[in-house]
Amino acid sequence: MAGEAAAVIGKSVQIRGEVKGNEDLLVEGLVEGTITLTDHRLTIGANARVQANVSARDVVLQGTLHGDAHASGRVELRAGCHMTGDIHAARLSIEENAILSGKVELNASASAEKPAAAAPAGTTQAATFAG
């Protein structure tokens, strides 16, 4: 996907319902409902407000998400973001000053990393964070 521009939901756009796509998506506006990007990256911009359950290969959160995040790859919580909901992913990255209220479930068997570097197959790692 390097070099390809992502589809954008602009800062003045409000969507209520189901968003599905087959390309990377950058959300800068308001989305309420669900977002599904099975094999692509979802980026929730710094000023975005998303009240939805989201599912994507990778989820990058810079703004506000109220809902669960499911990623077959990585979830990144960037500095200044606020998430209320559960995370289900293979990998998780949390920067300083990111706020998470919810449960985290990391499924090592979904990760493409070497099994020696991950927990044994079928093992689930869980943690709870509150900001």
N, C-alpha and C positions, 0 to 999 in steps of 0.2 A: 504494500500500500504506500510505500515511500514515494513522495512526489505527487500523490493524488490529493485533491482537495476534498474535504468532507462536506456533506450536505449540512446546511445551517438552518436552524429555527431561530430567527432573529429575535432581538430583545423586545420588540413590540408585539410579537406573535404569541397568541394564547391558543393552546390546543387542549381540547377535552375529548378523550377517547383513546383509541388504540393507534400507536405509531409502530409500523413495521418497516424494515428496510434491508437492502442488500448492499449497503455501503456505509462507511464511517459517518457518524452524525455528531454535530456540535449543537448543543442546545444553549441558547442565550436567553430565551423567553420563559414562558410558563407552560408546563405540560402537566395535565392531570389525567390519570388512567394507567396505561401500560406502554412500555417501550421495549421492543424486541428486535435485536440486531444480532442474530445467531452467530455469525462468523466475522463480526466487525467490531470496531471500537466506538464506544459512546463516551463523549466528553460533555460534562455538565459544567458550563461556564461559570465564572465568578459571580455574575449577577443573575443567574438562572434560578428559578424556583420550580422544582419538580416534585409533584405529589403522585408518585407512581411506583409500581414494582417494575424494575428494569432487568433486562437479561441481554447480555452481550458477551463477546469474546473477552474484551477488556472494558473496564469502566473507570474513567478518570473523573473524580469529583472535585470541583473547585468552588462550587456554589452550595445550594441547599437541596437536599434530597430527603423526602419523607416517604419511605417505602423500602422494600427489600431490594438488594442487589445480588444478582446471580451472574457469575462470570466463569466461563470455562478456562480462562486464563487468569488475568491479574485485575485486582481492584486497587486503585491508587486514591488515597485521601490526601489531598493537597492542603497546605497551610491555609487557614481561614475558612475551610469548608465546614458544613454542618450536616450530619447525617443522623436521622432517626429511623432505625430499621435494622434488619439483620443482613449479614453478608455471608454468602456461600460462594467460595472461590477456590482456585488452586493456589493462588499466591495473593498476598496483601502487603501494601506499602502504606504507612501512615506517617505523614510529616508532622513536625512540631506545630502546635496550634490548630490542628484539625480536631473537630469535635465529633465523636461517635457515641450514640446512645443505642445500644442493641447488642445482639449476639454475633459472634464470628465463628463460622465453621469452615475450616480449611481442609479440603479433601485432597490429600497427597496423590491419590491414584489418578486424579484428573490432570495432574501436572505432567509436563513433557520432560521434566528434569530426571536425572538418573535416580533410580530407586535407592541407591546407597545414600544419597543426600536428603532423601525424604523419609517420612515415617513409613513403616511397613504397610504393604497393600491392605486396604480395608480399614486402616486406622484413621480416625477423625480427630483433628485437633480443634478444641473449642476454647473460647475465652469470652468474657463479657467486659465491655468497657462502658463507662458513663462519664460524660464531660460535665 
